[in-house]
Amino acid sequence: GSLVAAVLAHSGRLDKEHLGTRVGRLSRRGEVCNMINKKYNEFLPSMQSAEELVAQVDGLSSNIDLLRASIENEVQQDLNVAVAEFTELKQQLERDTLVLSVLKKLQEFDRAIKEHKTALLEKKYVAAAQQLEKARSSLRNLESRKGFELKILRALGMELTVQTQNMLCHLGEEWQKLIVWQLPPSKESSLEAVVHSELHLHTMPSKEEEVAGPPVASVLQALAVLGELHTRLKAFGQLLLRYILKPVISYPSLQPLTEERPDVLILRFKSEEPVFDQSSPMEVFDKIKLIFEVLHKYLLNVPVEQPGEDRKDGRVTLAELLGELIWEELSNCLVQNCLVNSIPTNSSKLEQYTEVIKSTEEFEKALKNMQFLKGDTTDLLKYARNVNSHFASKKCQDVIAAARNLMTSEIHNTVKITPDSCVTLPQLPDPGSGDHSKLQKSPTLLHNGTVNLEGETRLSQYTFALPTCRISSSVEQLMELVYQTLLEATVSTDQCCVQLFYSVRRIFQLFYEVVPTYHKESLQKFPQLAAIHHNNCMYLAHHLLTLGHQFRYRTTNILSNGAASFVDLVPAFRRLGMECFKAQMRVQKGEILERLSSARNFSNMDDEENFRAANKAIRQVLHQLKRLGQVWQDVFPVNVYCKAMGTLLNTALAEIVTRIVALEDISAEDADRLYSLCRIMVEEGPQVFTPLPEEEKNKKYQEEVPVYVEKWMTFKELMIILQANLQEIVDQWADGKGPLAAEFSAAEVKSLIRALFQNTERRAAALAKIK
């Protein structure tokens, strides 16, 4: 019951709250309705006006559709017709305009041709040429129209060509009347042909010609208009170079002559006996200036118009056009045949060359005044001003050429060099004064480039001298050339000094490369030439040791402080001489061994035929050595000679010893005959030592043969063995301490004993003692 009462009470509270909520909501809805009515009243007029606009738009849309249909059905067709008519009228207008322009050009061409013919008949060449150019311009215009071709154009072109050639023919005749060359039949530009050549200039018309005929300017201008002036002027320039300008440069005897007459100027030459073989640049420049002054007065001062050229108003003188055509060739000829020959060959004459430079400047200035040259400096003047470089180059070329001629000359022409001889060399300059000379006295220069070292204890004057020998005279001259060139370098400019120094080095390098190749066959074939070449190389090496030192104080800073040295070349030259000498020694050794090979190993000498063969081989070897001794006599230094002959004689003796020691059986008769052969070598071998022409002076060297022949004592000991008995051999051995033991080994001595003696107890006892 209480639960029901509670529920009812709660529901009652809910009804009251719900009722209050609904009343509140009703009151708010009324306010909203009022607001909506107000907005509706305000919106209604706008909606009505919008509906009216929609109705108007619908009407316009209907009208547009009607208009579009009308245009598409009626106006479009009329418009297409109008456009087609307009296009056709436009094309017709273009065709008519093109036809009209073509007719105008044809009319211009026809008018120009007619006026050209009239002017040509009146000899108004400039006007005639201009009319031809107008006709050519009209024809080009017609030919440039693509898609518009007329058969008449070909006929017009042929007509224009005919008229042009006709006018060129007239102008050519006028040109030949103005400039007349009288040349010899021969086309060669020799001195005789040039003397008989003449140039006649009819460029100064007489009074009648001034009225009737055209002046030179008219002809030249007409040629310029037609583009033919360059061709005519080029041909004239080549004749001028060939028959006038180049001969003046090449032949000193030619003197230009001018003869002025009322209607002509004649330019010719006369030949006079020249004072010198070559003309000086000043003389050549004066002659060429005279020629150009005459040409300028009567021909080259004519101005012509050159349309299209890069010049003011297109006007230029004939002199300027000719200068552009021939100046390069003319200046090259002046350089190669005139200025090159005037370059001094001695530095002392360089100061005199300023006159040549000044003359070149005046020459170019004169040509510029005549408008033959432009204002800038030309290669001709640059060459003249660069005289120091050219002097150095020319000097170096002359030095190298002279050196090469000496190197390719004969080797066998010799001179004798002794420690006392003084080679003809230039006087070397004094090293100069300064701190260096105060601290240390300058060494005295001796012959052959040697130096005397001053001091309290003096060395022999021959300490650094080259031993007595023979060298090629060409090599002595080559060394003189080297000294003269280096002396020239000491007084030259820095650039020239350096060039001359390296030219001297190039001389020695050329010698190293040229001489062994050029004289290769002779050096291999002739022992004397090989010896001379050896001496030549040693002679040059001797000078190279001190050559740089002698000029060290005089060269420029570039080459000072020891840089200008030739010492590095010394080993190469010594090696060059030794290699040639060694090659010749190998050849001689080969011949000796080949001759001894025919001795049949010196065996069975009891056979007469074998003995004769061995004797012949010995004689041939001695003959070869004697021949060599005569060939090398007074050529080699004595010590070199003795060493060379000793080496070859030693080769023969060593070969004989080797062959005899190798024998297994030597009879008593064989031993006697072998001894006799060896005695021939011992008696006649020293006689091959003849280093000096004086016979009495050679005895000293013949007595010293054991010094130079290593196997000499060995050979003599072999001879002793061939004649000794067993006891003598044992005594010579002396328990390995005797002279025999010094030359032979125990095995060799035993072999000889076995070959010489029969197998007995005595031999066995002797062999036992050889150990």
Buried (B, 14 or more C-beta within 10 A) or exposed (E): EEEEEEEEEEEEEEEEEEEEEEEEEEEEEEEEEEEEEEEEEEEEEEEEEEEEEEEEEEEEEEEEEEEEEEEEEEEEEEEEEEEEEEEEEEEEEEEEEEEEBBEEBBEBBBBBBEBBBEBBEEBBBBBBBBBBBBBBBBBEBBBEBEEBEEEEBEEBBEBBEEBBEBBBEBBBEBBEBBBBBEBBEEEEBEEEBBBBBBBBBBBBBEEEBEEEBBBBBBBBBBBBBBEBBBEBBBEBBEBBBBBBBBBBBBBBBBBBEBEEEEEBBBBBBEBEEBEEEBBBBBBBBBBBBBBBBBBBBBBBBBBBBBEEEEEEEEEBBBBBBBBBBBBEBBBEBBBEBBBEEBBBEEBEEBEEBEEBBEBBBBBBEBBBEBBBBEEEEBEBBEBBBEBBBBBBBBBBEBBBEBBBEBBEBEBEEBBEBBBEBEBEBEEBEEBEEEEEEEEEEBBEBBBBBBBBEEEEEEEEEEEBBBBBBBBBBBBBBBBBBBBBBBBBBBBBBEBBBBBBBBBBBBBBEBBBEBBBEBBEEBBBEBBBBBBBBBBBBBBBBBBBBBBBBBBBBBBBEEBEEEEBBBBEBBEBBBEBBBEBBEEBBEBBBEBBBEBBEEBBBBBBBBBEEBBEBBBEBBBBBBEBBBEBBEBBBBBBBBEBBBBBBBBBBBBBBBBBBBBBBEBEEBEEEBBBBBBBBBEBBBEBBBBBBBBBEEEEEBEEBBEBBEEBBBBBEBBBBBBBBBBBEBEEBBEBBEEBEBBBBEBBEBEBBBBBBBBBBEEEEEBEEBBEBBE
